[in-house]
Amino acid sequence: MKKLEIAVSDEYAASGRNFHIRRSWSGVTVEFFNFSGRQGYDFKLESASNYVACHEMTLTDGEANFDMVGDVNRRDLADTLSFLPAGVGSRGWAEMEGDNSFTAVHLDFAAEGEQLSLGQLPPKVYFADSAAQSTVTKLGMIVRGEAPGSALYVETLAQRLHAELNHALGGEQVSPKVLANLTHKQLHHVLEYIEARISEDLSLSDLAGLAGLSRFHFLRIFKNTTGTTPHQYVLRRRLELAKDLLADGDLPIQEVAARAGFSSAVHFSRAFQQRVGVSAREFRKQLR
C-alpha cells in the first residue's frame, strides 16, 4: 500500500504552521501539504502505487534521494512535477521559509486499454508539463474543497492524468482508430442507472462496469456514442433536473442542490450560473 511520511522537525514547531488533507476515491488518492513560516522536515516515500507530485516550493536547503535516479539537490521546485512508478521510493529532508505546498496523487489502478502501464516507465523528478500540472492542480483544489469533486469527475481526471503522464514520459501512445459505439442495451443500462441515482455520488467505475468495459475504454466509447463525456452528461442532467425543481415548487436552493446530486448549494449555484447564465434564484423569478 502507499506510504508517504512527512516528519516536521521539532525545532521548527513553534515557528511555522502545517496543513495536510487526504481523500481517496476508486483508484486514486490525493494529498495536499502546506507549510507556512520557517519549516524543516524529513520525508520518505514507499509506495505500491504510481506517485506524482506537483510542487509549489522554494527550499532554503535540503537533500533528496530517489531510487533509480540518485541524489538530486535542487532548491527552486516551483511549477515542477515528480513521477515515481510503483515500487520506486524516495527519502530526504528539506528546509524552507514562507508559504510552500505540494499536491501528491497516488494512482492505484492498473493501466487499461492500450496505454502502457505507468509502472513500466522510469522515474522522472522536477520536470515541467503544463497538461499534467493542470490536472494535478484541479485534484488539489478538489481535495481542499475549493472545487466540486464528484467521484465521477475525480476518476475522469485520474484517467486523464494517466494519459498525460504516459505522453509526457514517452510511453506508448494510443493509436488513433475508429471507435465503436455503445450498443443500445449498454447505453440503456448506463443512462437508466444514472437517472435512478442522479442524486447520488456516481462513479466512473460503476458506469463502466454496467457496460462491461474498462474505465479507459468506457470514457472514449461513451463520448463517441453521445458526443459528451460521462461527467458532462451527468452534470447536464443534474442541471435539467434542478431547473424542473425550481420551476415546480418553492424548495430551498439547498434542497434543490441535494435532490439534483450536487455536493453543496455553493457548488450547485456556481455550476448553474456558469452554464445557464443566471443564478438559480433569478431563474426561478423569471418563471413567475
N, C-alpha and C positions, 0 to 999 in steps of 0.2 A: 504494500500500500504506500501511498505518498507520505512523505515526511519532510517538512521544511521547518527547521528550528532556528529561531531568532532569539538570542540571549543578550539583552541590553546590559552593559557593564554597570556595576553598582555605583561607580564613581560619577556617572552621569545622571543618576536617578533624580536628583534634585534640580537639575539644570535644563531638563527637557520634558516634552510630553510625547507620548506614543499613542497610536491608534491602529487597531487591527480588526478587520472584519473578514469573515469567510462564509461562503454559501456554496452548496452543492446541488447540482441537477443531474439528470441521467447522462453520464459520460463526461461531465465537466465539473470541476471545482475551481472557484475563483477566490483569490485572496487579495486584499488591499492593505498595505502597510504605509503608515505616515509617521514621520519623525520630525518633531519641531524642537528647535533650540539646539543646544550643544549635545551631541549624542555620540555614542560608541557602542558597537555590538559585534558579537561573533555570530556567524551563520554556518549552517550545514544543511545540505540537501541530499537526501537519499530517496529516490522515487522509482516506483514501478510503472509510472505513467510518464507520458511525454510532458515536458515542462517548458513554458515560455513566459518570460517576464518582460514587461515594459518599464524602463527605468526613467524616473524624473528626479535624478540625484546628482549632486556635485560633492565629491568627497574631499576632505582635507587630508586624509591619509587612509591607508588600507592595503590589504593584500587579498588576492583571490586565487584559488587553485581549482582547476576543472579537469576531471578525468578526460583523457584523450586530447586535451588542449595544453595543459600545463599551467604555469603561473602567468597571470595577467594582472598587471598593476596599472590601472587607468583611473583617473580622478573625475573627469567630466563624463558622466554617464547619461546626461540629458538626451531624451529622444532616441534612446537606443533599445534594442531588443536582445535578449539572450535566449537561445534554444538549447535544451538538453534532452536528448531522446531518453526513452525509458531505460533505467539501469545506469545512467551516467550521472555521477554526483558532483558536488562542489562543496568547498568549505573555505573559510577565510574570516576576515574581520574588516570593519570599516569605522571611520570617524567622520563626522560632518557637523555643519552648523547651518542654522536657518531652517527652511521648510523643504523636506525631501520625502519622496514617496516612490513606491513601485507597486505595480499590479502583477500578480502571478496567476497563471492559468495552468491547470493540470488537465490534460486531455487523456481520459481513461479508455475511450473506445478504440477498438482496432480500426485500421484503415478499411474502408468499404469501397466496393465497386472497383474502378480501375486505378485508384490512387495508390501510389507507393506508400507503404507504412512509414510514418514519421520515425518510428523506432529503427528503421534501416538507414536513416540519414545521419551524417556526422554532426556533432555538436558545433554550434557557432555562437560566439559571445560578442556583445556590444556592436551589433550591426544595425543598419537602418533599412526599414521597409515601410513605406507610408501606408500601404493597404493593411498589412498585419497590425501595425501600430494603431490604426484607426479602430480595428475590430477589438483589440485588447482594451483600448480606451473605453469603448462602449460597454464592454463587460465590466470594467471597473466602475463605471457610472451606475450600472445596474446593481452591483453588489453594495454600493454606498447608498442606494436608494434615491439617486439623483435622476434616474430614468426608469420607466416601466420595464419590467423584465419577466414576462411570462416564460414558462418552461419551453413553449414552442419557439419563442424568439431567441432564448438563450441557446437552445440546441441548434437552431439555424445559424447563429453566429459562430458556434463552435465548429460546425461543418465548414463554414466559410473560412475560419481561421486555419483549419486543417489544410484546405486547398491553397490558401495564401502562403502558408509556411512551406508547403510542398513546392510551390512555384519559386519562392524566394531562395530556397536552399538547394535547388537544382534537382528535385525529384522528377520522376517520370510524369509527364503531363497526360491528361485525359485527351484522347484523340477525338476531334470533332466528328460526329456522325449523326445520322438521322435518329431521333429518339422516338420510341414507341409512345403511345398514349395509354392511359389507364383504361382498362375495359369498363364497359357500362356498369358491371357488377362491382368492380373495385371502387369506382368513383361514387356509386350509390352508397356503398357501405361507409366510405370515408365521410361524405357530406351528411349522411344521416346521423353518424356519430357526432359530428361537430354540432349539428342542430340540437341534438338531445342533451349535449353537455356544454352548451355555449357559455354558461355562467361559471364553468369550472376552469381550472388551470390545465388546459390541454397540452399534451406533449407531442413532440415530433416522433418519438419512439412509438407511441401508441398508434398514431395515424399511419406510420409506415408499416407497422405490424398488421393493421387491418387490411392493407393492400398486399401483404406478403412480400414486402420489399425492404431492402436496407434503407437507412435514412438518406444516404448519399443518392441512391437511385430514385427514391421517392421524391425528394426535393426537385430533381430535374424533370421527372416524368409528370409530376403534378403540375408544374409550371407549363410544360409543353402542352398539357391537356386543357388547362383552364386559363392560361395566359397570365397567371399570377402565382406568387409563392404561397405555401400554406399559411404562413404568418399573415401576409397581407390579405388573403382571403378571409381568414378568421376575424381580423380587425375590421374589414368591411362589413361582415355580417353582424358583428357586435354593434357597430355604429348604426346599421339599419334597424336593429332591434331597439337600440336606445332612442332613435327617432320615433318609433312606434309607441314606446312607453311615454315619451314626452308628450306626444300628441293625444294619447288616450286618457290621461289622468293627471293627478296632482302629486304624484310620487316625488319625494325629495330627491334632489340630484344624487345624493349619496346612495339612495336605494336604486335609482336607475343605473348607476355605475355598477353596483353589485350584481344586479339581475342580468346586466349585459356582459358580465365577465371581466370587468376592469378591476385591477388590484386596489384602486383607491379613487375617490372623487377627483383628486388633483390630476391623476393620470388620465382619467376619463375626460375631464374638462379640457386638458391640453390637446388630447387627440381629436376631440370634437371640434375645437376651434381651428386646429390646423387643417383638417380635412373637409369640414363642412363650410368653414369661412365665417361662422358666427358662433357665439357662445351657446351652450345648451339652454340657458335661461332666455336668451334673445330668440332662439329658435322656437321655444315654446310660446313666447309672446307673439311672434309673427303668425302663429296658427290660430290665434284667438281674435 
